[in-house]
Amino acid sequence: MNRFEQGNFSPELVYSPGLREVLDPYQKHRQRIEKELSEFLSAHEARDTATRVYNLAIEIDEDIDRILKDPLVRRLYEYDGMFFTPRGTRGFHVAFDGFHLLRSLSDSKIGAFFRGREKHFAIRWLLKELGTHAWVAHRLRMNWEESHTLGLVPKEVLETIIKDALERRREAAAGPPELPLEEQAFFQSYEAQMERHG
């Protein structure tokens, strides 16, 4: 896979005129994000951080595109770039595509990450928050490919959790478990001492 297919672009490559036109409208948002970041960071740091945000958007799109390539997904879900909505139900699965992720990163949102914070901490926090969207897209893609579900937790895991919770409820309803003989003897002697001194 080449660098273009992977979406890994150096700042110099992102600024190449031919590639900039091909990647538009993502490029427009990357430039807007870089401009806003330049209020808080040096030109190099702003360019590098904006490129990293841009690369996350490309990474997200790769996973979302793989999900959408399956015709079954289109029959079962509607996708608007932000949510997979099962047809005929009210539920949904949040999954921002790269474009919506970049668009949602408004100037005020960027400012909220950086105002009053040390810049390296703010960069890490920003990338971690945006990285959550990449993790979600990756997890959804993996779950779709493995078990044809868009839930973040596979169906088998949910069933195990529910089974364990029901078992614990049943045990709690039956009352506390019987204490072993050693513990019964200890507590009986302790209770006897408390009655004598009480």
C-alpha positions in Angstrom: 0.0 0.0 0.0 1.5 3.4 -0.9 1.5 6.5 1.2 -1.5 8.0 -0.7 -3.6 4.9 0.0 -2.6 4.9 3.7 -3.4 8.5 4.1 0.0 9.3 5.7 1.1 12.6 4.3 3.9 14.7 5.5 3.2 18.5 5.8 5.3 19.1 2.6 3.3 16.6 0.6 0.0 18.0 1.9 1.0 21.4 0.6 1.8 20.1 -3.0 -0.6 22.0 -5.3 -1.9 18.9 -7.3 -2.6 16.8 -4.2 -4.3 19.7 -2.5 -7.0 19.9 -5.2 -7.6 16.2 -5.2 -8.1 16.1 -1.4 -10.5 19.1 -1.2 -12.8 19.6 0.8 -10.8 17.8 3.5 -7.9 20.1 2.6 -10.1 23.2 3.3 -10.8 22.0 6.8 -7.2 21.0 7.4 -6.1 24.5 6.5 -8.8 26.0 8.7 -7.7 23.8 11.6 -4.1 24.7 11.0 -5.0 28.4 11.0 -6.8 28.2 14.3 -4.0 26.1 15.8 -1.5 28.8 14.8 -3.1 31.0 17.4 -1.8 28.7 20.1 1.2 26.9 18.5 4.2 27.8 16.3 3.7 27.5 12.6 5.5 24.1 12.4 3.5 22.7 15.4 0.2 23.9 14.0 1.0 22.4 10.6 2.1 19.1 12.1 -0.9 18.9 14.4 -3.3 19.8 11.7 -1.7 17.1 9.5 -2.1 14.5 12.3 -5.8 15.5 12.7 -6.2 15.2 8.9 -4.5 11.7 8.9 -7.0 10.6 11.6 -9.8 11.6 9.3 -8.4 9.6 6.5 -7.9 6.6 8.8 -11.5 6.9 9.9 -12.7 7.0 6.3 -10.8 3.8 5.5 -12.7 1.9 8.2 -16.1 3.4 7.4 -15.5 2.8 3.6 -14.8 -0.9 4.4 -18.0 -1.2 6.3 -20.0 0.5 3.6 -18.6 -1.7 0.9 -20.7 -4.6 2.2 -24.1 -4.4 0.5 -25.8 -5.9 3.6 -24.9 -2.8 5.5 -26.8 -0.6 3.1 -29.8 -2.9 3.3 -29.8 -2.9 7.1 -28.6 0.7 7.9 -28.8 4.2 6.7 -25.6 6.2 7.1 -25.4 10.0 7.0 -21.7 10.5 7.7 -22.3 10.6 11.5 -24.7 7.8 12.4 -25.5 4.3 11.3 -29.3 4.1 11.9 -30.9 0.6 11.6 -33.8 0.8 9.2 -37.2 0.7 10.9 -35.8 1.4 14.5 -35.0 4.3 16.7 -31.5 3.2 17.7 -28.2 4.4 16.1 -24.5 3.9 16.2 -22.3 7.0 16.3 -19.6 6.8 13.6 -18.4 10.2 12.3 -16.7 9.9 9.0 -13.5 11.9 8.4 -15.2 14.8 6.7 -17.7 15.3 9.6 -15.0 14.9 12.1 -13.0 17.7 10.5 -16.1 19.9 10.1 -17.1 19.3 13.8 -13.7 20.6 15.0 -14.8 24.3 15.1 -12.6 27.1 16.0 -14.3 27.4 19.4 -13.8 23.7 20.0 -10.1 24.0 19.2 -9.9 27.0 21.5 -11.4 25.0 24.3 -8.6 22.5 24.1 -5.8 25.1 24.1 -6.9 28.1 26.2 -5.2 28.2 29.5 -3.4 24.9 29.0 0.2 24.0 28.3 0.4 23.4 24.5 1.9 19.9 24.5 -0.8 18.7 27.0 -3.5 20.4 24.8 -2.1 18.7 21.6 -2.2 15.3 23.3 -5.7 15.9 24.7 -7.0 17.0 21.2 -5.4 14.0 19.5 -6.7 11.6 22.1 -10.3 12.9 21.8 -10.2 12.7 18.1 -8.5 9.4 18.3 -11.6 8.1 20.0 -13.5 8.5 16.8 -10.8 6.6 14.9 -11.0 3.8 17.6 -14.9 3.7 17.2 -14.7 3.4 13.4 -12.0 0.7 13.7 -14.0 -1.2 16.3 -17.2 -1.0 14.3 -15.4 -2.2 11.2 -13.9 -5.1 13.0 -17.2 -6.1 14.7 -19.0 -5.8 11.3 -16.4 -8.0 9.6 -16.4 -10.6 12.4 -20.0 -10.8 13.5 -22.1 -8.5 11.3 -23.0 -6.1 14.1 -22.2 -2.4 14.4 -22.2 -2.5 18.2 -19.0 -1.6 19.9 -19.3 -4.7 22.1 -19.7 -8.0 20.2 -23.0 -9.8 20.7 -21.3 -12.8 22.4 -19.7 -10.5 25.0 -23.0 -8.8 25.7 -24.7 -12.1 26.2 -22.0 -13.2 28.6 -22.3 -10.0 30.6 -26.1 -10.3 30.8 -25.8 -14.0 31.8 -23.3 -13.1 34.6 -25.5 -10.3 35.8 -28.6 -12.5 35.9 -26.6 -15.2 37.8 -25.5 -12.6 40.4 -29.1 -11.4 40.9 -30.3 -14.9 41.3 -27.6 -15.5 43.9 -28.3 -12.3 45.7 -32.1 -13.1 45.8 -31.3 -16.5 47.4 -29.6 -14.8 50.3 -26.1 -14.6 51.5 -24.0 -17.7 51.0 -23.4 -20.0 54.0 -20.2 -19.2 55.9 -17.5 -21.8 56.1 -17.3 -23.6 59.5 -14.1 -21.7 60.6 -15.7 -18.3 59.9 -18.9 -19.4 61.7 -16.9 -20.4 64.8 -14.9 -17.1 64.7 -18.0 -15.0 64.5 -19.8 -17.0 67.2 -16.9 -16.5 69.6 -16.8 -12.8 68.7 -20.5 -12.4 69.3 -20.2 -14.1 72.6 -17.4 -11.7 73.7 -19.5 -8.7 72.6 -22.5 -9.9 74.7 -20.3 -10.4 77.8 -18.7 -6.9 77.5 -21.8 -5.2 76.1 
